[in-house]
Amino acid sequence: MELIEKVKKLISLMNENGLAEMEVEEEATKIRLKRNSMDSIQTSIQLPDVKSSLQEGATKYLTSQDESNTSEVVAPMVGTFYTSAPGAGPYVDIGDEVGEETVVCIVEAMKIMNEVKAETKGKIVEILVENGTAVEYGQPLFSVEPSGEEN
């Protein structure tokens, strides 16, 4: 079973049974889920060759493995990806320049619209997800070509 599917099933089990915390360890993989006071679930995953755990709710961007030197803005949580607020134009299009605080999309989770920020300076080179599509935690949403001004 794919890791994302496993995490989704564990979250469902937590919700169905009213659990506040759950930890599962299989082989070298350890998954820990904990509901916080805001009724959201924090997810930690430790994999054999991964030095840091992934934390739900924190937008991260990863350097691509290809030669293009792009970064990816990834989904901070499981939800539905929207390029714009209802009735408005898209937050960003291909070719748009973004900064760390630029809102690039919304991920709806449990009827809450969560703005996702670029957290990097650069130019949007690709939108990787179709509007209205379900996304997984950590799934790449945008490719960003970093600008020379980045720290």
N, C-alpha and C positions, 0 to 999 in steps of 0.2 A: 504494500500500500504506500502511496506517495506521502511524504511528510506533511504536506499542506492538508491533504485529506484526513490524515490522522489527527492533526491539530483541530480541524473543524469538527470531527466526531467527538473529540474530547471536550470541546467547548459546548457542544450540544448536550453531552452527558452532564456537564456541570449545570447548565441551565435547567435541564429537565429534572434534576434531582436536588436543586437548590444548594449545591456545594459552593463553599467559599474558596477552596483551594484543592488542587489536584497535582500529583507528581507521578510521572510514568518513566521508567527506565527500561530500555531494551538494548541489548548489546552495548554499544558505545554511545547511544543516543539517549539524552535525558530531556524530557519535556516537563516544564513546570508551569501551571496556570494558577493565577491568584486573582480573585475579584477584589477590587479596591472599594473605598467608600463612595466613589462616584458611580458604582455599579458597572464599571467597565472591567474587562479582563486583561491582565498583564500576562504576556507570554514570554517565557525564557526557553530557549532551545540551545542545548549544548551538543555539538557534533564532534566526532573524532578529530578532524583537522581544522576546526574553526576555533579561534582563540577567544572570540567575544560572543556573548549571547545576543540574540535579537530582541529588542524591546518594542512591543506594540505601542503605537502612538507617536513614535519618533520617526520623522521622515528622514530617510538616508539616501545618499546618492553614491553609486558605485562606479568605479572606472571600468569601462568596457574592456574586454579581453582582446579586441581587434586593434588594428593599427590606427584607427581614426581618432584616438585620444578624446573620446566623448565620455560624459558622465550620464548617469541615469537617475531620474527622479523616480522613486519607487513608492508604492502604496503603503501608507502608514498603518493600514488595517484592512480587514476583509470588509467589502461593501460593494456599492455600485458606483462606478466612475461616471462623472459628468463633466463635460468641457465648459459648462456655463451654469449660472443660476437660472432657474425657470424664467423664460421670457426674455433673457438677455443674450448678448453675443458671447462668443467664447472668450475665456480669460486670456488665452494665448493661441497663436497660430504658428505654423512653421515659419521660421525666419525672424520671429520676434526676439528682441533682447530681453533678458530677465535678470533680476538681482536676487540676493538671498531672501528678501521679504516679498517677492512677487508671488501672488497667488496664481497657480497654474491650472487648478481644477478643484473639484469637490469630490469627496468620497462619502457617500451616504451610508451610514451604518445605524441600524435600529432607529430609523426615522430622524436621525440627527445628521445635518449637513456639516461635514468637516472640511474646512479649507486646507488645501495642500500647498505649501510654499516650495519654491525652487531650491532654496538653501544653497545656491551656487550662482555665480555670475556667468553669463554666456548667452548663446543663441540657441533657440529651440530648433533642432534639425530633424526631429521625427516625433510624431505622436504615435505611440505604440499600442494604444487601446482605443477601441471604438466607443463612442458616446453611448451611455446606458448599459454598458457591459459590466458583469460582475467581475471583481478583481480580488486577488488573494493578497494576503500580507506579504510585503516584499516584492511584489510583481512590478517590473519596470513599466512606467507610464509614459515617460518622455525621455528622449535622448537630447542632451545639451552639450554643445560645443563650448567648452570653457573659454572665457575671454582672457586676455593677457593680464588683466588687472586683478585676477584672483590671488588671494593670499596663500 
